[in-house]
Amino acid sequence: MTAVMPAGVATARDLVGPAMATAITRLSPEVRPVAAYHLGLAGVNGHAPANGRAGGEAKDIASASSGPTAPRSASSGPTAPPKVPKPADGNASDGSARPGGTKPAGSGKALRPALALLSARAAEAAPERGVPAAVAVELVHNFSLLHDDIMDGDQERRHRPTAWTVYGIGAAILAGDAMLALAQDILLEDKAPQGLWAARCLSVAVQRLIAGQGADLAFERRDDVTLAECQEMAGDKTAALMACACSIGAIYVGAPPGVAMGLAGFGAHAGQAFQLTDDLLGIWGSPSVTGKPVRSDLRTRKKSLPVVAALTAGTAASAELSALLRQSDPLSEDDLARAAGLVEEAGGKDWTENEAAAQLASAHRCLAETPMPDGVRAEFAGIAEFITARQW
């Protein structure tokens, strides 16, 4: 299934992209190049990607990054920028665009900023008023991705090497920490009470995100993870920040509590659907779609929702899958293919697809019950459909 990129996502990139680049210049010279590289605003050498950026913000970051910019390996010593191959889809691994394309390989999806701007519009404010909230949410999201890549040992994101493999683990951790702190600073600079409320909303989401990440790590050491535990973990790790993104713009511009709560409910259900879809892509998604190797979640024996649904189904395929994933030797490509087949045979894929559809339906009900302009409601619905049908 394919989906068309919602117009609101492109609008968010246009509005939030320059603001993100400006925000990054406030980071210290030691971490700024790492953050800029991770965000797709610069290549591995600290300079602008080959296709440039509107308004020259990438060039500004490159010139602002006049401090230590030499990438570091995962070891402690400095190294030259690594030579990395071009993926099959033609994206240059240093962050330049596909031939004829407009989106640099390292750029993010801008889904959460788009939701934050829509949230402000739901409160009948101009989208520009929600830009600080959108930047804060995107900074927190990318803080989590930087740390997540390290914890999972992922060496590729958005079709190029992850930041920790280029600059080292310590630098990537510090860059994530810096983005988290900057996000709160941006919200608290607004002297109105709404800025404080938005900061509290973001702080609660971060606490839940960390709890979810902790549970995810703990699951790696357990063979008795239940489906309910896995769903709770996904609610904390992914849906909490999505709920925040869907409501923080409204909170930041002073919307009535009922509007903010309705939008948060929409985001919580849409976030669950998003994670369910991500977990499907983690097993069956193409590398050109996910930016990660095929069957990456099985390769790391991740207790994702389809896997846990299959393991707890109580079938012969469940038992065989459990034995396969518990073996001490690395999984071969044949093992990975067999594991994917067993997840499907045990019903894990069907359960995940059905649950994603149920969460999407609940998200739509929240939208229908929350007062907002009809055009904004339609755009929220379009993004929800997009994130559960994405194949890019």
Residue pairs with C-beta under 8 A, 6 or more apart in sequence:
1 389
1 391
2 389
2 391
3 385
3 386
3 389
3 390
3 391
4 386
5 386
5 392
6 114
6 379
6 382
6 383
6 386
7 379
8 114
8 117
8 118
8 379
8 382
8 383
9 109
9 110
9 111
9 114
9 383
9 386
11 114
11 117
11 127
12 110
12 113
12 114
12 116
12 117
12 134
13 107
13 110
13 113
14 54
15 113
15 117
15 127
15 128
15 131
15 134
16 110
16 113
16 117
16 131
16 134
16 135
16 138
17 53
17 54
17 57
17 110
18 54
18 55
18 57
19 131
19 132
19 134
19 135
20 39
20 41
20 135
20 138
20 139
21 41
21 53
21 57
21 58
21 60
21 61
22 57
22 60
23 135
23 139
23 182
23 186
24 32
24 35
24 36
24 39
24 41
24 61
25 32
25 60
25 61
25 64
26 182
27 35
27 175
27 178
27 179
27 182
28 67
28 178
29 65
29 66
29 67
29 68
30 67
30 68
30 171
30 174
31 171
31 174
31 175
31 178
32 61
32 64
32 65
32 67
33 42
33 46
33 65
33 67
33 68
33 69
33 167
34 163
34 167
34 171
34 172
34 174
34 175
35 142
35 175
35 178
35 179
36 42
36 46
36 58
36 61
36 62
36 65
37 43
37 44
37 46
37 95
37 106
37 163
37 166
37 167
38 106
38 142
38 145
38 146
38 162
38 163
38 172
38 175
39 106
39 107
39 108
39 142
40 49
40 95
40 104
40 105
40 106
40 107
40 108
40 158
41 48
41 49
41 53
41 57
41 58
41 61
41 106
42 48
42 49
42 58
42 61
42 62
42 65
42 95
43 49
43 50
43 94
43 95
43 96
44 71
44 81
44 82
44 94
44 95
44 161
44 166
45 69
45 71
45 81
45 94
46 62
46 65
46 69
47 62
48 58
48 59
48 61
48 62
49 58
49 94
49 95
49 96
49 97
49 104
49 106
50 92
50 94
50 95
50 96
50 97
51 96
51 97
51 101
51 102
51 104
52 58
52 59
53 59
70 78
70 79
70 80
71 78
71 79
71 80
71 81
71 82
71 166
71 167
71 168
72 78
72 79
72 166
72 167
72 168
72 171
73 79
73 82
73 165
73 168
74 164
74 165
74 168
74 169
75 168
76 168
81 166
82 161
82 165
82 166
84 93
84 94
84 160
84 161
85 93
86 92
86 93
87 93
87 159
87 287
87 288
88 287
88 288
89 98
89 159
89 288
90 98
90 99
91 97
91 98
91 105
91 159
91 160
92 105
92 160
93 105
93 159
93 160
93 161
94 160
95 104
95 105
95 106
95 160
96 104
96 105
97 103
97 104
97 105
98 105
105 158
105 159
105 160
106 158
106 159
106 160
107 158
108 138
108 141
108 142
108 158
110 138
111 245
111 383
111 387
112 134
112 137
112 138
112 141
112 241
112 242
112 245
113 134
113 135
113 137
113 138
113 245
114 134
114 383
115 137
115 242
115 245
115 246
115 249
115 267
115 380
115 383
116 130
116 133
116 134
116 137
116 245
116 246
116 248
116 249
117 127
117 130
117 131
117 134
117 249
118 127
118 246
118 249
118 376
118 379
118 380
118 383
119 130
119 133
119 245
119 246
119 247
119 248
119 249
119 250
119 251
119 255
119 263
120 126
120 127
120 129
120 130
120 133
120 249
120 250
120 252
120 253
121 127
121 130
121 249
121 372
121 373
121 376
122 249
122 250
122 255
122 259
122 263
122 370
122 372
122 373
122 376
122 377
122 380
123 249
123 250
123 253
123 254
123 255
123 256
123 259
123 372
124 373
125 249
125 253
129 252
129 253
130 249
130 252
130 253
132 186
132 187
132 189
132 190
132 252
133 187
133 198
133 248
133 249
133 251
133 252
134 249
135 183
135 186
136 183
136 184
136 186
136 187
136 198
136 202
136 248
137 183
137 202
137 241
137 244
137 245
137 248
139 179
139 180
139 182
139 183
139 186
140 179
140 180
140 183
140 202
140 205
140 206
140 209
140 241
141 241
142 176
142 179
143 176
143 177
143 179
143 180
143 183
144 176
144 209
144 213
144 241
145 157
146 163
146 164
146 172
146 173
146 175
146 176
146 179
147 172
147 173
147 176
147 213
148 154
148 213
149 157
149 162
149 163
149 164
149 172
150 164
150 169
150 172
150 173
151 213
151 217
152 300
152 302
153 300
154 162
154 292
154 296
155 161
155 162
155 165
156 162
156 291
156 292
156 293
157 291
157 292
158 291
159 291
162 172
163 171
163 172
163 175
164 171
164 172
164 173
167 175
180 206
183 202
184 199
184 202
184 203
187 195
187 196
187 198
187 199
187 202
187 252
188 195
188 196
188 199
189 195
190 198
190 252
192 254
194 251
194 252
194 253
194 254
195 252
197 251
197 252
198 248
198 251
198 252
201 244
201 247
201 248
201 251
202 244
202 248
204 240
204 244
205 240
205 241
205 243
205 244
206 241
208 235
208 236
208 237
208 240
208 241
209 236
209 237
209 240
209 241
211 236
212 233
212 234
212 235
212 236
212 237
212 238
212 240
213 237
215 229
215 232
215 233
215 236
215 237
216 233
216 237
216 303
219 225
219 229
219 230
219 233
219 303
220 301
220 302
220 303
222 303
223 322
223 326
225 303
225 308
225 311
226 308
226 312
227 305
227 308
227 309
227 312
230 303
230 304
230 305
230 308
231 272
231 305
234 272
234 275
234 276
234 305
235 268
235 271
235 272
237 275
238 271
238 272
238 274
238 275
238 278
239 267
239 268
239 269
239 270
239 271
239 272
239 274
239 275
240 268
240 271
241 271
242 267
242 268
242 270
242 271
242 274
243 264
243 265
243 266
243 267
243 268
243 271
244 264
244 267
245 267
246 263
246 264
246 266
246 267
246 270
246 380
247 260
247 261
247 263
247 264
247 267
250 259
250 260
250 263
251 260
258 370
258 371
259 370
259 371
259 372
262 366
262 367
262 369
262 370
262 371
263 366
263 370
263 372
265 366
265 370
266 363
266 366
266 367
266 370
266 380
266 384
267 363
269 359
269 360
269 362
269 363
269 366
270 359
270 360
270 363
270 383
270 384
270 387
272 355
272 356
272 359
273 356
273 357
273 359
273 360
273 363
273 384
273 387
273 388
274 387
274 388
275 305
276 305
276 352
276 353
276 355
276 356
276 359
276 388
277 356
277 387
277 388
277 389
277 390
279 297
279 304
279 305
279 306
279 307
279 352
280 306
280 349
280 352
280 353
280 356
281 289
281 290
282 290
282 292
282 295
282 296
282 297
282 298
282 302
282 304
283 295
283 297
283 298
283 304
283 306
283 307
283 340
283 343
283 349
284 295
284 340
284 349
285 292
285 294
286 294
287 293
287 294
289 390
289 391
289 392
290 296
293 299
295 336
295 337
295 339
295 340
297 304
297 307
298 307
298 325
298 331
298 336
298 339
298 340
298 343
299 331
299 336
301 325
301 331
305 348
305 352
305 355
306 343
306 348
306 349
306 351
306 352
307 321
307 325
307 343
307 348
308 348
309 346
309 347
309 348
309 351
309 352
310 317
310 318
310 321
310 342
310 343
310 344
310 345
310 346
310 347
310 348
311 318
311 321
311 322
311 325
311 346
311 348
312 318
313 346
313 347
313 348
315 345
315 346
315 347
317 342
317 345
317 346
318 342
318 346
320 342
321 339
321 342
321 343
321 346
324 331
324 335
324 338
324 339
324 342
325 331
325 339
331 339
343 349
344 350
356 388
357 388
360 384
360 385
360 388
363 384
364 381
364 384
367 377
367 380
367 381
367 384
368 377
370 377
